[in-house]
Amino acid sequence: MTRRPAGASTDNCHRRSDRPATGRGTNGLSRLRRHRTTIDAMTPDTAPLDERHCLHLLAGAPVGRVVYTVGALPAVLPTRYRLDDDGSVVLQATAGSEFLRAVAGALVAFQADEIDTADGSGWSVTILGTAETTGQGAATRAPAALPAGQVTIRIHPEWVTGHLLPAALAAHG
């Protein structure tokens, strides 16, 4: 079940009501709700996607990007992932890595897209959620046998948004 945040001008952003907002300190989702109309105005040539369509597209993409912070600076890491039955993004990381320390328990973004290089058409989906980590032998729906030294990161979707990008108009001569 999803609900539309107050002030949202379209249905392209979905707060998942089945999970409480979590994360370290203030999670920023309330600020996102306040600025939703401004964000929509920045992308006037895109068509919003509903949550079900967003998750369907994510399930078919092989690579996405985790967006997180390191020392208050933004960082982006491309990664392979899978989408779990509950819509969670599941990926693996090296135990003890700086990446793992930065995302464990934090609010992160996960983004994937597919863009046609010929005409610029495609889609983009972003999930905001809390990253939880589990190691080998933990009770999760992660793959049963993790490679040695790897842990599972599960990003529970708290906010799902997506857009279809139309083909770019041909340049006039």
C-alpha positions in Angstrom: 0.0 0.0 0.0 1.3 3.4 -0.9 0.2 6.9 0.0 1.0 10.2 -1.7 3.0 12.7 0.3 1.3 16.0 1.1 2.0 18.6 -1.6 3.0 16.0 -4.2 1.8 17.1 -7.6 2.0 13.7 -9.3 1.9 10.0 -8.4 5.6 9.5 -9.3 6.8 9.3 -5.7 5.5 6.7 -3.3 6.2 6.6 0.4 5.8 3.0 1.5 3.4 2.9 4.4 4.2 -0.7 5.3 7.5 0.2 6.8 8.3 3.0 9.3 10.9 5.5 8.2 14.1 4.6 9.9 17.8 5.6 9.7 20.4 7.6 11.6 18.9 10.7 13.0 16.7 12.8 10.7 16.3 10.8 7.6 15.6 13.6 5.2 12.3 12.1 3.9 10.3 14.9 5.4 12.4 17.5 3.6 11.9 15.5 0.3 8.1 15.7 0.9 8.2 19.5 1.4 10.2 19.9 -1.9 8.3 17.4 -4.0 6.6 20.0 -6.2 9.9 21.7 -6.9 11.5 18.4 -7.8 8.7 17.6 -10.2 9.0 21.0 -11.9 12.7 20.3 -12.6 11.7 17.3 -14.8 8.9 18.6 -17.0 9.6 16.4 -20.0 9.3 13.1 -18.1 6.3 10.9 -17.3 5.9 9.6 -13.7 5.8 5.8 -13.0 3.8 4.1 -10.2 5.5 2.0 -7.6 4.6 -1.3 -9.1 6.0 -0.3 -12.5 9.1 1.1 -10.9 9.8 -2.2 -9.1 9.1 -4.2 -12.3 11.7 -2.2 -14.2 14.2 -2.5 -11.3 13.8 -6.3 -11.3 15.1 -6.5 -14.9 18.1 -4.2 -14.7 21.5 -5.8 -14.0 23.4 -2.9 -12.5 22.4 0.1 -10.3 24.0 2.7 -8.2 24.1 3.2 -4.4 24.2 6.8 -3.4 25.5 7.4 0.1 27.6 9.9 2.0 31.2 9.8 3.3 32.2 12.6 5.6 29.1 14.6 4.5 30.1 14.3 0.8 28.0 12.4 -1.7 29.4 9.1 -3.1 28.1 6.8 -5.8 29.0 3.2 -6.3 27.8 1.1 -9.3 26.9 -2.4 -8.3 25.2 -5.6 -9.3 22.0 -6.3 -7.3 18.8 -8.2 -7.2 15.3 -7.2 -6.2 13.7 -9.3 -3.5 10.0 -10.2 -3.3 9.3 -7.4 -0.9 10.9 -4.8 -3.2 14.1 -4.6 -1.2 17.3 -4.1 -3.2 19.8 -6.8 -2.2 23.6 -6.5 -2.9 26.9 -7.8 -1.6 29.8 -5.9 -0.1 33.2 -6.8 1.4 33.0 -7.2 5.2 34.8 -4.4 6.9 35.0 -2.1 3.8 34.6 1.6 4.0 31.5 1.3 1.8 29.9 -1.1 4.3 30.7 1.2 7.3 29.3 4.2 5.4 25.9 2.6 4.5 25.2 0.2 7.5 22.0 1.6 9.1 22.0 4.7 7.0 19.5 6.2 4.7 20.7 5.7 1.2 19.5 6.0 -2.4 19.6 3.3 -5.0 19.1 4.2 -8.7 19.0 2.2 -11.9 18.0 3.2 -15.4 18.0 2.1 -19.0 18.6 4.8 -21.6 18.6 4.3 -25.3 21.8 6.0 -26.6 20.3 6.6 -30.0 17.3 8.7 -29.0 17.7 9.3 -25.2 14.4 7.5 -24.4 14.2 5.2 -21.4 13.5 5.1 -17.7 15.0 5.9 -14.3 14.0 4.6 -10.9 15.2 5.7 -7.5 14.6 4.0 -4.1 15.3 5.7 -0.8 15.6 3.4 2.2 17.6 2.2 5.1 20.5 -0.1 4.4 20.7 -3.1 6.7 23.6 -5.6 6.7 23.7 -9.3 7.4 26.6 -11.7 7.4 26.9 -15.3 6.6 24.5 -17.6 8.4 22.0 -14.8 9.2 18.3 -15.5 8.7 17.6 -13.6 5.5 16.3 -14.2 2.1 19.8 -13.5 0.7 21.6 -16.2 -1.2 22.4 -19.1 1.1 26.1 -19.2 0.4 27.9 -15.9 0.4 31.5 -15.8 -0.8 34.0 -15.7 2.0 34.4 -12.1 3.4 31.2 -10.9 1.9 28.1 -9.6 3.6 24.6 -8.8 2.3 23.2 -5.3 2.2 19.4 -5.0 2.0 17.9 -1.6 1.2 14.3 -1.6 2.4 12.3 0.8 0.1 10.8 3.6 2.1 10.4 5.9 -0.9 10.1 4.8 -4.6 10.1 7.2 -7.6 10.5 6.7 -11.3 10.2 8.5 -14.6 9.9 7.5 -18.3 12.1 9.7 -20.5 10.6 10.4 -24.0 12.8 10.3 -27.1 14.7 13.5 -27.7 13.4 15.6 -30.5 15.7 15.5 -33.6 17.9 18.5 -33.8 16.9 21.1 -36.4 19.5 21.7 -39.0 
